[in-house]
Amino acid sequence: MVERLLRSPEPSVRWRARVRILGEERTEPRIRRLEEEIRSSPRVRRLLTHRDAAFRPGTGRSLYHYWQGLHWALASLADIGYPTEDPDLRPLIDRALEFWTRPRYDRLIIEDGSRKTTANLGVRVIDGRPRRCASIQGTALLYAIRLGFVDDRAHHLADLIERWQWPDGGWNCDRRPAASTSSFMETLTTMRGLAAYAGATGSRPARTAARRASEVFLGRRLFRRRSDGSVMRPDFVRLHFPVYWHYDVLAGLKGITDVGRISDPRTADALDWLEARELPDGGWPAEKRYYRVSRRFEGSSEYVDWGPSDRRRPNAWVTTDALFVLRAAGRFAA
């Protein structure tokens, strides 16, 4: 399967095989040449189809729009081996980071949940818990670090995320006062962003916060209820690519790997599940997708196709992620 991935016509699949699975360094000349091939590839050009739309007045929607907005394009670039510190990307990073660190995110508004305060005023705090969709800032922090842009905005994002962390270690934007447990969806990319930031800067608070967040998943073996051990949601045990702000077991295992806790015994159930999903001829499928392909700017659409989505055919993106996790867990030797 690794040999098949290395022969892929898609340079970002070859990059994932070499860097994520085989452990080759990004500083190696061969990898740098491959990243330049990625930068000029048709996939990247399509991802940035409407790159200028986010700079027009009133373009917050263009920035975050599912899934063609600049925010999601940058997240994809960070995941497929786009070269770091590319000056052509700086205006796009600047736009995104300035948007997600606006002054309103520094304001905490204490509420009791009985009224609806506009989110434009600040971050609601109900029953002592900030109700913020921190996965947005977490995703922005993750792509800023991975694309090589570590500056004051990245520091600010990390600080905001740490301030919004809930007592159980995660994050949630549920405005109901009774909501007292963190959300898997809001916690995953937020944890990964903090782990990447800690790795790039050596920040102890970020590393501690990421480790606390990992307990949200490890305490539930990544997909099972604490009360009776049943599967928490059907979609958690289906494979997807991209996952965006959603969650599945493989995405959770990637996050736990980022934090450095893939060897924790509580990952065994999820790793067994992942191994059992391998197809008879090798590889892992994308069993469901959250997008459709469209050249038009419309909801839940992508400008690119991320491969087959069915239970019988391997998907190269899911396969590279699965092999990356299994290698880190010591269940696969490249």
Number of C-alpha atoms within 10 A of each C-alpha: 15 17 9 12 21 16 13 14 9 16 22 24 21 27 28 24 29 21 16 19 23 16 13 15 13 18 8 10 10 13 19 18 13 20 22 14 19 24 20 11 14 13 19 21 15 16 21 18 17 17 18 14 16 20 15 9 7 10 14 16 12 21 25 17 18 20 25 30 27 28 25 23 25 25 20 17 22 19 17 19 27 24 22 18 15 12 9 8 14 15 13 20 20 13 15 23 22 12 13 19 16 11 12 13 19 15 14 16 15 16 17 14 15 10 7 10 14 9 12 10 14 18 22 25 21 21 17 14 23 24 24 23 21 27 27 19 26 25 24 24 32 26 24 28 24 23 23 15 19 16 11 10 18 23 14 17 23 24 15 17 26 22 13 21 24 20 14 13 22 29 32 24 19 18 20 13 16 10 15 17 16 22 18 23 21 24 30 30 27 32 33 26 32 32 28 23 25 21 16 13 12 12 15 11 14 23 19 17 22 31 19 19 28 26 17 21 26 21 14 18 22 29 26 19 14 12 7 8 11 11 15 15 13 9 16 20 19 18 27 27 24 20 16 19 17 17 24 21 22 25 25 26 27 20 25 28 21 21 24 15 18 22 13 13 10 17 22 15 13 20 22 12 13 20 14 10 18 16 14 8 10 14 23 27 26 24 20 17 17 15 21 15 15 15 12 10 17 15 14 14 20 24 23 18 12 20 16 18 17 15 16 16 17 22 22 26 25 23 23 24 21 25 25 23 26 22 17 20 19 10 13 12 11 11
